[in-house]
Amino acid sequence: RSKSKMPNQPIKVYYLPPSPPCRSIIMAAKVLGVELDLVLTNIMEGQHMTPEYLKMNPQHTIPTMDDSGFILWESRAILTYLVNAYGRDDTLYPKNPRLRAIVDQRLNFDLGTLYVRYSALYVPILFHGDEYNEESAAKLDEALGWLNTFLDGQAFVAGEDLTIADISIVVTITNLDAFGYDFSAHENVMKWFERTKKALEPYGYNEVDAAGAQILASFMKKD
Ligand SMILES: N[C@@H](CCC(=O)N[C@@H](CS)C(=O)NCC(=O)O)C(=O)O
């Protein structure tokens, strides 16, 4: 029965190993046991700007998914699709409206706040060699404080079970950890990070997520 849940052919995902949103897709697919056909797309060499790529995704972002001709981008939309289409059960993305709403809130928090503030601080450092900006750092730390509060008295970001919200958010936290960010002020976040790493280790967390973050960290140390 579980076989009918699997895609007819491996789902294509256009990706690059260090890309944070790509890493969340690969991790979720591994947890779901869904086979991916990973297509290396080097955005540093403009492989996302070819006419073929733009026809598929005019917004030219990675990750982009092609599931037997069904094209989707925006990593969090891909995460929800993968669980809806191929999840053997709904623990990663609960069907219960209120439980699902909390997962959605966390995913939107990541997309609109946490990852935005992370990027505001680290994109200039990683890709433009800029100095550490204290104002951006304070904004990021404020968002980490909110995450810390969400985690009060619960094991995972949306409740007692690991969901796609953890898989999405842990990518950002893994980057911060690789960059040597000090989150000792956010005790719940630190404990959750250890718990989530442990939960994802059997699915290749070290090889996919932590290794990708190390590639990003190496950009920082280059000059
Ligand atoms: N919110 C998007 C972000 C996607 C994104 O911006 N990806 C970057 C790489 S990490 C990219 O494709 N950059 C090249 C470009 O936007 O042209 C998602 O989660 O999928």
Ligand as a Chemical Component Dictionary entry (heavy atoms), coordinates in Angstrom:
data_LIG
# 
_chem_comp.id                   LIG 
_chem_comp.type                 NON-POLYMER 
_chem_comp.pdbx_formal_charge   0 
_chem_comp.three_letter_code    LIG 
# 
loop_
_chem_comp_atom.comp_id 
_chem_comp_atom.atom_id 
_chem_comp_atom.alt_atom_id 
_chem_comp_atom.type_symbol 
_chem_comp_atom.charge 
_chem_comp_atom.model_Cartn_x 
_chem_comp_atom.model_Cartn_y 
_chem_comp_atom.model_Cartn_z 
_chem_comp_atom.pdbx_ordinal 
LIG N1  N1  N 0 12.211 31.570 -0.519 1  
LIG C1  C1  C 0 12.876 30.769 -1.511 2  
LIG C2  C2  C 0 14.308 31.227 -1.656 3  
LIG C3  C3  C 0 14.971 30.611 -2.854 4  
LIG C4  C4  C 0 16.283 31.304 -3.165 5  
LIG O1  O1  O 0 16.360 32.529 -3.116 6  
LIG N2  N2  N 0 17.316 30.526 -3.508 7  
LIG C5  C5  C 0 18.588 31.100 -3.852 8  
LIG C6  C6  C 0 19.719 30.162 -3.518 9  
LIG S1  S1  S 0 19.798 29.788 -1.792 10 
LIG C7  C7  C 0 18.606 31.354 -5.358 11 
LIG O2  O2  O 0 18.010 30.612 -6.106 12 
LIG N3  N3  N 0 19.299 32.409 -5.798 13 
LIG C8  C8  C 0 19.441 32.697 -7.185 14 
LIG C9  C9  C 0 18.410 33.652 -7.699 15 
LIG O3  O3  O 0 17.474 33.995 -6.946 16 
LIG O4  O4  O 0 18.528 34.066 -8.845 17 
LIG C10 C10 C 0 12.807 29.287 -1.117 18 
LIG O5  O5  O 0 12.706 29.017 0.083  19 
LIG O6  O6  O 0 12.837 28.422 -1.996 20 
# 
loop_
_chem_comp_bond.comp_id 
_chem_comp_bond.atom_id_1 
_chem_comp_bond.atom_id_2 
_chem_comp_bond.value_order 
_chem_comp_bond.pdbx_ordinal 
LIG N1  C1  SING 1  
LIG C1  C2  SING 2  
LIG C1  C10 SING 3  
LIG C2  C3  SING 4  
LIG C3  C4  SING 5  
LIG C4  O1  DOUB 6  
LIG C4  N2  SING 7  
LIG N2  C5  SING 8  
LIG C5  C6  SING 9  
LIG C5  C7  SING 10 
LIG C6  S1  SING 11 
LIG C7  O2  DOUB 12 
LIG C7  N3  SING 13 
LIG N3  C8  SING 14 
LIG C8  C9  SING 15 
LIG C9  O3  DOUB 16 
LIG C9  O4  SING 17 
LIG C10 O5  DOUB 18 
LIG C10 O6  SING 19 
# 
